[in-house]
């Protein structure tokens, strides 16, 4: 089984890591507030403006602090999947945007990382993805805070059982998408005049024709598009993780500790990958124990 980089569980050791996580989350949130308050429309012009540089360093710095906080507790598998998640977000999101789709599909990698490696890893993946994407697509950068929030909420949903049954995933996606839509709407309006893809612009135009102000129309569009988008994303991720061999899923301490896929991610024996799959005997007891006591090397649900 893939081991974490360190097995330290001393509270004195965990305290600095938690501080880094809090600082990272605070920096991402502060950058979001800066964008909403200052409303720097010039950010759409690319990385040449001061606002763009502040946003880039704020989101990248926040993501780096999150990674620094969780790095000692990440398994090798988690370290590998985070860059993969970032690449998936950018590649699929760019394709969906180019096609003018009404949904974005730019959070598949974020949710996948969050489900397997935990909320903090998901938040870091979301923030860093949009920060890197913003280097060549300025429209992506200001939404990094929302992307981080999606990763955080997806990880919490996984921790509390949203992926133990496939039919629960779209419900979690609906809730997470609604929250994400509310957070993204002010950024879309204040900095880009609610301009988006052909599909999202069409939805906003419909609400505007009904007499809604731009912010209200953009918020309704965000609630509709983001909710639908996250339903699709959560279902896709659920199908991906359920298609993985149980032994592969157990390589991730977060997934194993919190049994994000039910008995498939119990702490049973790894010889042949059958220990926690039987659902009977000692494996049931092990799975129950894993719910009570986090496995060594896991950050109690935040990594």
N, C-alpha and C positions, 0 to 999 in steps of 0.2 A: 504494500500500500504506500502511496506517495506520502512522505512525511513533510511536516512543516519545516521552515528554515530554523525555527527554534521552538523549544518546548517550554520555555519559561512561562510560569503562571503566577509568579510572585506579584502581588498588588503593586509593589514599588516599581516593578518593571512595566506593568501594564499602564500605570498612571501617565508617563510621558507619551505613550502611544495614543491613549485616549485624548490627551491634550492636542496632539497633532490632528486627530480626526475632527475635534471640535473647532480648531482654528481653520482647518480646511473648509469645513462646512460654512463657518462664519465668513470667510473670505469670498466664497462663491455667492452667498446671500448678499453680502455687501456690494459686490460687483453688480448684481441684479438690481439692487435698490438704486445704485448710481445710474444705471442705464434708464430706469423708469423715471427718476427725478430729473436728470439732466436732459434726457430725450435727445441724444446726439444723432440727428438725421444724417450727418456726414459719414457715419459708420458704414452706410451703404456703398460708399465710394471705394472701400478697400482698406488696406492696412496702413495707409499714409496718415490718418488722423490720430490726434492724441487720444480720443475716446476709444478708437480701435485698439491702440496699444495698451491702454489701461484695462480694457476688457480682456484682451488676450492674456496679459500677465495675471490679471485677477482670476480668471478661470483656470489657466494652466497652473498658476501657483496654488490655487485651492485644490485642484486635482492632485498636484504633486504632494501636498501636505496629507491628503487622504491616503495616497499610496504609501507615503512614509510612515503613517500611523499603522497601517495594516500589513505592511511588507514583512515584518518579522513573523507574522502568524500565517502568511500565505503558503500554501503548498506549492510544489513545483507545477502541478496541474493548473492551479489558479494563476500563477505567473504567466503560463503559456496562453491561457484562454483570454486574458485581458487584451493583449494586442490583437488577437483574432476578433474580439468583440468590437474594438475600435475600427478595424478594417471593414467589418461587416456593416457597421453603421454608416460609414462614409460611402462605401461602394453602393449599397442598396439605396440609401437615401438620395444619392446623386442621381441614380437611375430613375427613381420614382419622381423626383423633382423635374427631371428632363422630360419625362413623359406627361407632365401636367396632371398627375393623379390627384384625387381628392383626399387621399391618405398619404402618409409620409414614409412609413416602413423604415425609419432611420433609427429605431430603438431596438431592433432585434438583437444586436450584439450586446447592448446594455442590459436588457432583460435576461438574456442567456447568462451573462456573467453574474448578475445579481442572484439568479436562482441557484447557481452552482457555488459561487464564492461569497455571497452575502451582500447586505445593503451598502456597506462602505465601498466595497470593490465595484459594485454596480454604479454608485454615484460617481466614483472616480472615472470609470469608463465613459459615462455619459458626458461629464464635463470636459475631459480630455479629447473625446471624439469631436465635439463641436468646436473646441478651440483649434484643433488641428485642421478641421474642415474649413474653418473660417479663414485660413491662410489663403485659400483660393476661391472660397465662396463666402463673401462677407455677410450674406443673409443668415448663415448658420451660427456665427459667433455669438450674437446676443441671446440665443436660445440655449446656451450652455447650462445656465442655472436650471432651466426646466428639464433639460436632459439629465442633470445630476439628480433632480428630485424624482424623476421617473425611475432611475436606478435604485435610489433609496427605498421608494415605496414598493418596487417590485421585489426587492430583497426581503422587506418586512412581510409582504404577502406570502412569499415562499416560506419564510420562517414559520408563519402561522397556518400553513396547510393549504394555501390556494392552489398548489400544484400536486397535491396528493390524489386528486381526481381531475381528469381532463376537463370535465364540465364546470369545475370551479374556476378555471383559468380565465374564461371570457368575462365572468362576473368581476374578478379582480381587475382585469383589463379595463372594464367599463368605469370602475371607480377611479383607477389611476389615471385614465385618459381624461376624465372630467376635471380632475385636479390639475393635470398638466395643461389643459386647455385654458383654464382660468389664469394660470400663471403666465402663459405665453401671450395671451391677448393684448395686455398693455404694451409689451415689447413690439408686437407686430404693428400696432396702431401708431405708437409714439415715434418709432424710428423708421418704419417703412410704409406708413400710411395704409397699413393692412394689406399691402401688396404681397402676393404669394404665387402659387402656381395657378394655371388656368382654372383648374377645378375648384380650388378654394376661393379664388376671386369670384367665380360664378355664384358660389353659395352666399358670399357677402353681398353681392349685387342683389340677390333675391331678397335678403333681409332689409337692405337699404330701400328697395322698392316698396317695402311694406311700411316704411316710415321710421325705421330704426336709425339712431345715430351711429356713427362709424364705430365707436368703441363697443356699443351694444351689439351691433351686427357682427363685429369681429369676435366678440365673446361667444355669441351663439354659434358662429362658425367653428370656433375652437372647441366648444363643447361637443358639437356634432362630429367634426372631423377627427379630433383627438380621441374621443371615446371610441369611434369606429376603428380608428387606426390601432389603438392599444388592444382592443378586442382581438383583432387579427394578429397582432404581434404576440400577444400572450398565448393564443392558440398555437401559433407556429412554434414558439419556444417550447410549449408543453409537448408538442409532437416530437420535437427534436430531442428533448431530454428523455422522453419515454422510449425513444428509439435507441438510446445509448445502452450499452450493456450495463447491468447493475454494478459490476465490478469497476467500470470506468467512472460511474457517478460517485462511488464511494472513495475515489481518489481525492475528492474535495471535502475538506474537514467540515465546512459549513453544511453542505448537503447531507453529509453523513451524520453530523451531530443533531441536526434538527429534522432529519428524516423528511426532506422536502418532497420526496416521492413516496412516502409511506414506507412499507416494509422493504421496498427495493433499496433503500439507503440506510438500513439498519447497520449495526456495528458487528455483524456476524463475521465468521471466519472468511478469510480471503482465499483459502485454498480451493481453487476451482470456482470461486465466486458464488457458492451455494449457501453460505452460512445464514444470511439474513433473508434469503428468498423463501425459505420453507414456511415461515410464518408460524411455526410450532416449536415446542421444546425450548431449548436454551436461547435460540435466536430471538424468540418473543421477549424473553427477559432482558436480553441485551438491548433490544430496541427500546424497551421501556426505560432501561437505565440511561440510554442515550438522550431521552427526553428530559431526564432529571439532571444529569450532569454533563456539561459540554465536554467533548473530547479534548485531550491535550492539544495545544497548538491552534485552537480556535478562539476567536476573540469574543466569545459569549454572544455571538449573533451580530456583531457589527462588522466583522471582517468578511 
